[in-house]
Amino acid sequence: MLVRSFALGLGLMAQCLAAPVQAQEASELRYTISVSGLTAGKLVLAAQRGGGSYALSANTASAGLAGLLRSFSLTTRAKGSERGGRLMPQHYAAKAEGARQGRGAELAFADGVATVIKADARPGAAPVVDPSQHKGAIDPLTGLYTVLRDTDRDSACQLDFKMFDGHRISRVIVGSPQAEGEGLVCQGVYRRVDGYPAKELAKRSEFPFEVVYRPAADGTLQVAEVSMDSLFGPARMVRDD
């Protein structure tokens, strides 16, 4: 009887412990990246959301002929809290290899302000950013997921946020929704704000882009494609699934 009661207690405990896990919403986004018509890389972004928190992990790696010429990989992780659909990071880490070296960093966030725990060396000519002057800036992975995550029609194309990667501040704005069939097309701009060498800002400070949404089976909208005129030519991210 004692053994049976103990086993029953363990079973109830396991169910209680499992409940929060079952409440988590898991998703995975896969995109192929191309530049000037050539496959350049692959992006895999995994997300866990639920209970007022979120956790993200992503890997961007070179692929195709462009990958053979310029190999790179960028692995990132972020976690934080979620309130009313707004993602507020608490921790971010990035590890870069190959052509993406210099993008590695580890950041902690408190009260909307980032603290740099460590970061790869920045360009010597770039100004030093004071994160406290950019309260509310989020990490790059949280920003990427904010753009790419599934949404409803009423919430689509309503984004305006800043990002901090350990050295640089940028701003992303997405708006101007236009119906296209059963989907939407939104216009956005990626703007360099702070921490960039003057030479880079003089060369180009804004990058317009377009976000194409397509309806999913459950009625939500999914980002099917993002296109931008990059420094290396026309760039596209196309959803694989």
C-alpha positions as CSV (number, residue, x, y, z in Angstrom):
1,M,0.0,0.0,0.0
2,L,2.8,2.4,0.9
3,V,4.6,1.7,-2.4
4,R,1.4,2.1,-4.4
5,S,0.6,5.5,-2.6
6,F,4.2,6.6,-3.3
7,A,3.9,5.7,-7.0
8,L,0.6,7.5,-7.2
9,G,2.1,10.6,-5.6
10,L,4.9,10.5,-8.1
11,G,2.5,10.2,-10.9
12,L,0.5,13.3,-9.8
13,M,3.7,15.2,-9.3
14,A,4.8,14.4,-12.8
15,Q,1.5,15.6,-14.2
16,C,1.8,18.8,-12.3
17,L,5.3,19.3,-13.6
18,A,4.4,18.5,-17.1
19,A,1.5,21.0,-17.3
20,P,3.6,24.1,-17.9
21,V,5.5,22.3,-20.7
22,Q,2.3,21.2,-22.4
23,A,1.1,24.9,-22.3
24,Q,4.2,26.0,-24.2
25,E,3.7,26.9,-27.9
26,A,6.5,25.6,-30.1
27,S,7.2,26.6,-33.6
28,E,10.0,26.5,-36.2
29,L,10.6,28.8,-39.1
30,R,12.8,27.9,-42.0
31,Y,14.0,30.3,-44.8
32,T,16.3,30.2,-47.8
33,I,18.3,33.3,-48.3
34,S,19.4,34.4,-51.8
35,V,21.4,37.4,-53.0
36,S,21.3,38.4,-56.7
37,G,19.5,35.2,-57.5
38,L,22.1,32.9,-55.9
39,T,21.4,30.8,-52.8
40,A,23.5,32.4,-50.0
41,G,22.3,30.8,-46.8
42,K,19.7,29.0,-44.7
43,L,17.9,30.3,-41.6
44,V,16.3,28.0,-39.0
45,L,14.5,29.8,-36.1
46,A,12.9,27.9,-33.2
47,A,10.6,29.5,-30.7
48,Q,9.0,28.4,-27.4
49,R,6.3,30.7,-26.0
50,G,4.0,30.3,-23.0
51,G,3.4,31.3,-19.4
52,G,4.4,34.9,-20.1
53,S,7.9,34.0,-21.3
54,Y,9.7,33.1,-24.6
55,A,12.9,31.4,-25.7
56,L,14.4,31.6,-29.2
57,S,17.3,29.9,-30.9
58,A,18.4,30.4,-34.5
59,N,21.1,29.3,-36.9
60,T,22.1,31.2,-40.0
61,A,24.6,29.4,-42.2
62,S,26.0,29.8,-45.7
63,A,24.7,27.5,-48.4
64,G,24.8,27.1,-52.2
65,L,27.6,28.4,-54.4
66,A,27.8,31.7,-52.5
67,G,28.4,29.6,-49.3
68,L,31.4,27.9,-51.0
69,L,32.9,31.3,-51.7
70,R,32.2,32.9,-48.4
71,S,31.5,30.4,-45.6
72,F,29.8,31.7,-42.4
73,S,27.5,30.7,-39.5
74,L,25.8,32.7,-36.8
75,T,24.2,30.9,-33.9
76,T,22.0,33.0,-31.6
77,R,19.8,32.5,-28.5
78,A,17.5,34.8,-26.7
79,K,15.0,34.6,-23.9
80,G,12.7,37.0,-22.0
81,S,9.1,37.8,-21.0
82,E,6.0,38.4,-23.1
83,R,3.2,40.8,-22.2
84,G,0.3,41.5,-24.5
85,G,2.2,40.1,-27.5
86,R,5.2,42.3,-26.8
87,L,8.6,40.5,-26.4
88,M,11.0,41.9,-23.8
89,P,14.4,40.2,-23.8
90,Q,16.3,39.3,-20.7
91,H,19.3,37.6,-22.2
92,Y,20.9,37.3,-25.7
93,A,24.0,35.4,-26.9
94,A,25.5,35.2,-30.4
95,K,28.4,33.2,-31.7
96,A,29.8,33.9,-35.2
97,E,32.2,32.0,-37.3
98,G,33.7,32.6,-40.8
99,A,32.7,35.7,-42.6
100,R,30.3,36.6,-39.7
101,Q,33.1,37.0,-37.2
102,G,32.8,40.2,-35.2
103,R,29.1,39.6,-34.6
104,G,29.5,37.6,-31.4
105,A,28.1,39.0,-28.2
106,E,26.4,38.3,-24.9
107,L,23.9,40.8,-23.5
108,A,21.7,41.1,-20.4
109,F,18.6,43.3,-20.3
110,A,17.0,44.9,-17.2
111,D,14.2,47.6,-17.2
112,G,14.5,47.9,-21.0
113,V,18.3,48.7,-20.9
114,A,20.9,46.4,-22.3
115,T,24.2,45.6,-20.6
116,V,27.1,44.2,-22.6
117,I,28.6,41.2,-20.9
118,K,31.0,40.5,-23.7
119,A,31.3,41.3,-27.4
120,D,33.6,40.8,-30.3
121,A,36.0,43.6,-31.1
122,R,34.2,46.5,-32.9
123,P,35.6,48.6,-35.8
124,G,38.0,51.1,-34.4
125,A,36.3,54.0,-36.3
126,A,32.9,53.3,-34.9
127,P,31.5,55.4,-32.1
128,V,30.8,53.7,-28.7
129,V,27.0,53.3,-28.0
130,D,25.6,54.1,-24.6
131,P,22.7,51.5,-24.3
132,S,21.0,53.7,-21.6
133,Q,20.3,56.3,-24.3
134,H,18.3,53.7,-26.3
135,K,16.0,52.3,-23.6
136,G,13.6,49.7,-25.0
137,A,16.0,48.4,-27.7
138,I,15.8,44.7,-28.1
139,D,18.3,42.1,-29.3
140,P,18.6,41.1,-33.0
141,L,17.1,37.7,-32.6
142,T,14.0,38.9,-30.7
143,G,13.8,41.6,-33.5
144,L,14.0,39.0,-36.3
145,Y,11.3,36.8,-34.7
146,T,9.1,39.9,-34.1
147,V,9.1,40.4,-37.9
148,L,8.9,36.8,-39.0
149,R,6.4,35.3,-36.5
150,D,2.9,34.4,-37.5
151,T,0.3,37.1,-36.8
152,D,-3.3,38.0,-37.4
153,R,-4.5,40.4,-40.1
154,D,-5.3,43.2,-37.6
155,S,-1.8,43.1,-36.0
156,A,0.3,42.7,-39.2
157,C,2.4,45.6,-40.5
158,Q,2.4,47.5,-37.2
159,L,6.1,47.3,-36.1
160,D,8.5,50.0,-34.9
161,F,11.4,49.0,-32.7
162,K,15.1,49.5,-32.1
163,M,17.7,46.7,-31.9
164,F,21.1,46.5,-30.1
165,D,23.7,43.9,-31.0
166,G,26.4,44.9,-28.6
167,H,27.9,47.6,-30.7
168,R,25.3,49.0,-33.0
169,I,21.7,50.5,-32.7
170,S,19.4,50.0,-35.6
171,R,15.6,50.7,-36.1
172,V,13.0,48.6,-37.9
173,I,9.7,50.0,-39.1
174,V,7.0,48.0,-40.9
175,G,3.7,49.5,-42.1
176,S,1.6,50.4,-45.1
177,P,-0.3,47.2,-45.5
178,Q,-1.8,46.5,-48.9
179,A,-4.1,43.5,-49.7
180,E,-2.7,41.1,-52.2
181,G,-5.1,38.2,-52.8
182,E,-5.8,36.7,-49.5
183,G,-2.5,37.9,-48.1
184,L,-0.8,41.3,-47.4
185,V,2.2,43.1,-48.6
186,C,3.9,45.5,-46.1
187,Q,6.6,48.1,-46.6
188,G,9.5,48.4,-44.1
189,V,12.8,50.2,-43.6
190,Y,15.9,49.1,-41.7
191,R,17.7,52.2,-40.5
192,R,21.2,52.4,-39.1
193,V,21.0,54.7,-36.0
194,D,24.2,54.6,-33.8
195,G,27.5,52.8,-33.4
196,Y,28.3,52.7,-37.2
197,P,31.5,54.2,-38.7
198,A,30.8,57.5,-40.4
199,K,32.0,55.9,-43.7
200,E,29.2,53.2,-43.5
201,L,26.6,55.8,-42.7
202,A,27.7,58.0,-45.6
203,K,27.5,55.0,-47.9
204,R,24.0,54.1,-46.9
205,S,21.9,54.6,-43.8
206,E,18.5,53.1,-44.8
207,F,17.5,49.9,-46.4
208,P,13.9,49.6,-47.6
209,F,12.4,46.1,-47.6
210,E,9.1,44.4,-48.3
211,V,7.3,41.7,-46.3
212,V,4.8,39.4,-48.0
213,Y,2.3,37.6,-45.8
214,R,0.3,34.5,-47.0
215,P,-2.6,32.9,-45.1
216,A,-1.9,29.7,-43.2
217,A,-4.4,26.8,-42.7
218,D,-5.4,28.1,-39.3
219,G,-6.3,31.5,-40.6
220,T,-3.2,33.4,-39.3
221,L,-0.8,35.1,-41.7
222,Q,2.7,33.8,-42.2
223,V,5.7,35.7,-43.6
224,A,6.2,34.0,-47.0
225,E,9.0,36.3,-48.2
226,V,11.1,39.3,-47.2
227,S,13.0,41.2,-49.9
228,M,15.5,44.0,-49.7
229,D,18.0,45.8,-51.9
230,S,21.2,45.0,-50.0
231,L,24.8,46.3,-50.4
232,F,25.5,43.0,-52.2
233,G,22.5,43.2,-54.6
234,P,18.8,42.2,-54.3
235,A,18.3,39.9,-51.3
236,R,15.4,37.6,-50.5
237,M,14.3,35.4,-47.7
238,V,11.8,32.8,-48.8
239,R,9.9,30.5,-46.4
240,D,10.6,26.8,-47.0
241,D,7.5,25.3,-45.4
